[in-house]
Amino acid sequence: MNQSEFLQAVMPVRDKLYRLAKRLLVSKEEAEDATQEVLMKLWAGKKNMSNYRSVEAFAMTMTKNFCLDRLKSKSAGNLKLVHTNYTDSSPSLQQQVEARDSAGWVSRIMEELPEQQKLVLQLRDVEEYEFEEIGEMLGMNPTAVRVALSRARKAVREKLLEKHSYGIG
């Protein structure tokens, strides 16, 4: 695989790799470093790329594993998992404030979810991967992915409703 073939195969997924890394590592700098590291590892292993059914799934799995290793390392003591990809393009200032508040609550709620549910929620609802692709990336059965996603969504929904209805009823 030459340089142009590599760029054609890997560069279209670079943004997805960065978003996943940012999702897991929070810091833009850490996410950029993680993305760069994964791209370098992919380049180093470019001879074996033709062996993979999906270069994108392989790269996403590498990114996930790299970020989780980074979070587990002692040098990442100040990093945490958090959701920061929610934005609202509504023109109303009131709606923007409410959306920011809700997104903040979703972030806090997602911090409390089990790691697998966080990843499934990120990959399905933010990155829009199919269940089979997520299953391949996380080493799960697609049915287990559906169950984890359902549980994650339910937990987020219940806690968000609980927060919004506090003091009303």
Buried (B, 14 or more C-beta within 10 A) or exposed (E): BEEEEBEEBBEEBBEBBBBBBBBBBBBEEBBBBBBBBBBEBBBEBBEEBEEBEEBBBBBBBBBBEBBBEBBEEEEBEEBEBBBEBBEBEEEEEEEBEBBEEBBEBBBBBBEEBEEBBBBBBBBBBBBEBEBEBBBBBBEBEBEBBBBBBEBBBEBBEEBBEEBEEEEEE
